[in-house]
Amino acid sequence: MYKKGKLSPERVERLESLKGWGWNLLESAWEEGFEQLERHVKEHGTARVPASHVTDDGYKLGGWISHQRKAYKKGALSLERQQRLESLKGWTWDARA
């Protein structure tokens, strides 16, 4: 309904005011992973995360990071996302580093 313009502006505004709401699910999922990584850096001082790491709230952060590295190696990660990840203390594209 949203894409067809059938939602009222009031309903659009109400939905967009919800924490975590997004019209683009893939973009929202990436942003959630990045926010989780930022939180980890803030708490632990580094973006170095074991591949098996799961946050206290159950988010598979290590898996998300592995996915970003694979996308980077395939050339499937946007320059903006690369730069955002590289801005985090301790970030490396090589999991072995």
C-alpha positions in Angstrom: 0.0 0.0 0.0 2.8 2.4 0.8 4.5 2.1 -2.7 1.1 2.6 -4.3 0.5 5.8 -2.3 -2.5 4.4 -0.5 -1.3 5.0 3.0 -2.3 8.2 4.6 0.5 10.6 5.6 -0.5 10.2 9.2 -0.1 6.4 9.0 3.3 6.8 7.2 4.4 9.1 10.0 3.2 6.8 12.7 5.1 3.8 11.2 8.3 5.8 10.6 8.2 7.0 14.2 8.6 3.4 15.5 12.1 2.4 16.7 13.6 0.0 14.1 11.0 0.7 11.4 12.2 0.9 7.9 10.7 0.6 4.4 13.8 -1.2 3.0 14.3 -4.4 5.0 17.8 -5.1 3.6 18.9 -1.6 4.5 17.4 -1.9 8.0 19.1 -5.2 8.6 22.5 -3.8 7.6 22.0 -0.8 9.8 21.1 -3.1 12.7 24.3 -5.0 12.3 26.4 -1.8 12.1 24.7 -0.4 15.2 25.5 -3.7 17.0 29.1 -3.4 15.9 29.3 0.2 17.0 28.0 -0.8 20.4 30.6 -3.5 20.6 33.4 -1.1 19.8 32.1 1.3 22.4 32.0 -1.4 25.1 35.2 -3.3 24.2 37.3 -0.7 22.4 37.7 -2.7 19.1 35.8 -4.0 16.1 37.7 -7.3 16.5 35.0 -9.9 17.1 35.2 -13.7 17.0 33.2 -15.3 14.1 31.1 -17.1 16.7 30.3 -14.0 18.8 26.7 -13.5 19.7 25.6 -10.4 21.6 23.8 -10.5 25.0 20.5 -9.8 23.1 21.1 -12.8 20.8 22.4 -10.9 17.7 24.9 -13.0 15.7 27.4 -10.2 15.3 30.3 -12.5 14.3 28.3 -13.9 11.5 27.2 -10.4 10.3 30.9 -9.4 10.2 31.8 -12.5 8.3 29.1 -11.7 5.7 30.5 -8.1 5.3 34.0 -9.4 4.7 32.7 -11.9 2.1 30.7 -9.2 0.3 33.7 -6.9 0.3 35.9 -9.6 -1.3 33.2 -10.2 -4.0 33.1 -6.5 -4.7 29.5 -6.4 -3.5 29.8 -4.0 -0.6 29.2 -0.3 -1.4 32.0 2.2 -0.9 29.9 4.0 1.7 29.6 0.8 3.8 33.2 0.0 3.4 34.2 3.5 4.7 31.8 3.2 7.6 33.2 -0.1 8.7 36.8 1.1 8.2 36.0 4.1 10.5 35.7 1.8 13.4 38.6 1.2 15.7 40.2 -2.2 15.1 38.3 -2.9 11.9 40.2 -5.1 9.4 39.1 -6.9 6.2 41.3 -9.9 7.1 39.7 -12.0 9.9 43.1 -13.5 10.6 44.9 -10.1 11.2 
